[in-house]
Amino acid sequence: MPTQIETPEHLGDVVRQTRKALSLTQPQLALAAGVGVRFIVDLEAGKPTVRLENVLRVLQALGATLSVSSSEDSQTQVGPK
């Protein structure tokens, strides 16, 4: 089921929860996504200035996608593939 994401902190929480549900450590996720461990730490902490390109890599490594709906629907979703 899609999850509505409204803040960088919420995105970080969802990434952390998904990573833990997959029994991955931060270094394992970083390696799978081709990013640094520091990036995973920052993303999970809700840092608002992380690079979108790297966020998409992490989501792909977690088996998730990012979808953006119109303002009429007023939701941005991250959900499993």
Backbone as a ProteinNet text record, in pm:
[ID]
protein_1_A
[PRIMARY]
MPTQIETPEHLGDVVRQTRKALSLTQPQLALAAGVGVRFIVDLEAGKPTVRLENVLRVLQALGATLSVSSSEDSQTQVGPK
[TERTIARY]
85.2	0	88.8	58.8	139.6	137.7	247	260.7	273.3	193	200.9	317.8	406.2	523.5	504.7	514.5	494.4	614.7	711.8	829.3	954.5	1070.5	1194.9	1210.7	1164.3	1174	1090.3	971.7	885.2	947.5	1005.6	1075	1186.3	1262.7	1369.7	1318	1206.1	1145.2	1103.2	1042.6	997.2	1116.1	1221.6	1341.9	1400.1	1411.7	1466	1381.6	1250.1	1159.9	1169.5	1176.4	1186	1319.1	1426.2	1560	1562	1507.8	1507.4	1417.5	1305	1215.3	1284.6	1378.8	1455.5	1582.3	1599.2	1716.5	1847.8	1848.4	1969.3	2029.2	2161.4	2229.7	2244.3	2277.7	2301.7	2415.3	2528	2634.5	2589.9	2508.6	2460.3	2371	2282.2	2195.3	2277.5	2374.2	2460.1	2530	2583.5	2652.6	2555	2437	2337.5	2291	2286.1	2237.4	2349	2472.6	2583.6	2601.1	2570.2	2587.5	2672.4	2713	2791.1	2703	2763.2	2690.4	2641.3	2722.8	2682.8	2552.8	2535.6	2412.7	2292.5	2306.4	2196.7	2164.8	2267.6	2248	2171.6	2214.6	2148.6	2004.5	1982.9	1848	1755	1800.3	1717.3	1694.1	1784.1	1768.3	1674.8	1633.3	1541.9	1609.3	1737.7	1808.3	1738.4	1697.1	1617.6	1696.4	1828.7	1908	1975.9	1926.8	1987.1	1957	2046.2	2030.6	1921.4	1831	1719.5	1770.2	1872.2	1929.1	1964.7	2025	2063.9	1944.4	1845.6	1723.3	1659.5	1653.6	1594.6	1674.8	1806.5	1890.4	1858.5	1843.7	1813.1	1675.7	1577.6	1443.7	1444.9	1518.2	1527.9	1592.1	1696.9	1764.3	1671.5	1575.7	1478.5	1358.2	1353.3	1238.7	1117.9	1142.9	1034	1042.5	934.9	930.7	878.1	899.8	848.5	744.2	625.6	523.4	473.7	449.5	398.4	264.9	162.4	31.2	3.4	-100.1	-134.2	-172.4	-166.7	-202.1	-348	-429.6	-570.3	-580.9	-488.1	-486	-411.3	-326.5	-244.5	-172.9	-101.9	-22.1	98	206.3	326.6	343.5	367.3	368.2	498.5	538	645.8	583.9	595.4	536.9	614.1	585.9	656	622.1	714.9	692.1	583.5
-118.9	0	123.9	222.6	344.1	421.6	488.6	570.2	715.4	800.9	943.5	1003.8	1072.1	1135.7	1286.3	1353.8	1498.3	1577.2	1510.1	1580.3	1496.1	1559.3	1482.1	1383.7	1422.2	1334.7	1208.2	1224.5	1109.1	1016.8	1074.2	992.8	913.2	977.8	909.5	795.3	818.4	713.3	594.4	621.2	513.7	435.6	505.8	437.9	349.7	402.4	325.6	201.6	220.3	107.9	0.8	43	-52.1	-125.2	-51.3	-112.6	-218.3	-183.4	-277.4	-397.9	-375.4	-485.9	-584.6	-533.7	-618.6	-673	-645	-688.8	-642	-516.3	-457.4	-358.1	-353.9	-250.9	-127.5	-16.1	104.3	81.8	19.7	-5.8	-99.6	-198.4	-289	-214.9	-129.7	-52.1	45	110	203.3	132	14.5	-63.1	-101.8	-148.3	-189.9	-73.3	45.9	164.1	241.1	208.8	282.2	421.7	436.4	565.4	541.7	648.7	636.5	612.9	555.8	532.7	665.8	769.9	902.3	948.5	917.9	956.6	885.7	756.5	681.2	740.6	771.2	831.8	963.9	1048.3	1177.7	1160.8	1068.1	1044.2	997.1	901.1	849.1	953	1049	1155.9	1266.4	1257.7	1357.7	1483.6	1474.7	1592.4	1640.6	1766.9	1814.5	1842.7	1836.8	1874.1	1755.2	1632.6	1516.5	1521	1459.7	1459.7	1363.4	1412.2	1330.8	1208	1224.1	1110.8	996	1029.4	927	871.7	955	906.3	800.2	825.8	729.8	600.2	609.5	488.6	405.2	472	403.1	337.4	411	353.9	231.5	239.1	125.7	6	30	-77.8	-141.8	-64.5	-115.9	-180.5	-173.4	-228	-136.7	-6.7	91.2	188.1	259.3	361	491.6	598.6	730.1	769.8	807	856.3	990.7	1077.5	1210.3	1225.6	1259.3	1279.2	1428.2	1460.4	1600.4	1672	1802.6	1881.3	1861.3	1819.9	1791.9	1673.3	1577	1462.8	1497.5	1599.6	1651.3	1542.9	1455.3	1355.2	1315.2	1288.9	1231.6	1098.5	993.1	861.4	788.6	708.3	612.4	480	383.7	254.4	142.5	21.7	-93.4	-110.9	-173.3	-201.5	-303.7
0	0	0	-84.5	-90.8	40.9	67.5	187.5	146.1	203.7	173.5	250.6	177.2	236.7	228.9	343.4	344.8	393.4	455.9	506.7	482.9	481	470.2	586.3	704.2	820.7	802.2	745	721.3	616.3	511.4	411.6	478.3	565	637.1	722.2	789.4	872	786.7	672	583.4	529.2	490.8	441.5	552.1	672.4	785.3	814.3	821.7	849.8	741.7	615.8	505.2	508.9	535.1	544	653.7	769.9	881.7	853.3	786.1	751.6	657.3	577.4	486.2	552.1	680.8	757.9	696.1	651.4	594.7	693.3	699.7	776.7	687.3	746.9	666.7	567.1	607.2	508.7	395.8	426.8	322.1	222.9	272.6	184.8	101.1	162.7	89.4	-26	-0.1	-103.8	-215.2	-178.6	-277.4	-364.7	-305.6	-377.2	-447.1	-416.5	-476.9	-420.9	-293.3	-225	-100.5	-36	86.2	208.1	310.1	434.9	492.4	480.6	531.9	466.8	337.4	268.4	331.9	361.1	422.9	559.9	636.5	769	755	661.2	640.8	593.1	500	448.3	559.2	637.6	746.6	855.6	867.9	967.1	917.6	790.5	736.7	687.8	652.4	601.4	474.5	469.4	356.1	228.8	233.1	115.9	48.2	70.9	5	-144.8	-223.4	-369.2	-412.6	-493.9	-542.8	-617.6	-697	-771.7	-676.9	-565.7	-468.8	-391.8	-365	-301	-390	-519.8	-612.4	-616.2	-607.3	-601.9	-477.7	-365.3	-240.2	-248.6	-298.4	-311.1	-402.2	-511.7	-603	-532.3	-456.8	-383.7	-280.4	-230	-133.2	-201.4	-334.4	-406.5	-400.9	-383.2	-373.8	-491.1	-513.9	-618.4	-559.4	-632.4	-593	-694.2	-647.4	-736.8	-687.8	-781.8	-747.6	-817.6	-742.4	-801.7	-815.7	-889.9	-914.5	-785.5	-790	-671.8	-633.8	-728.1	-696.8	-602	-618.7	-528.5	-400.8	-407.1	-297.3	-216.9	-288.5	-218	-300.6	-232.2	-291.1	-222.5	-300	-241.5	-266.6	-170.4	-186.3	-148.6	-235.1	-204.8	-268.3	-227.4	-283.4	-430.3	-502.8	-644.6	-659.4
[MASK]
+++++++++++++++++++++++++++++++++++++++++++++++++++++++++++++++++++++++++++++++++

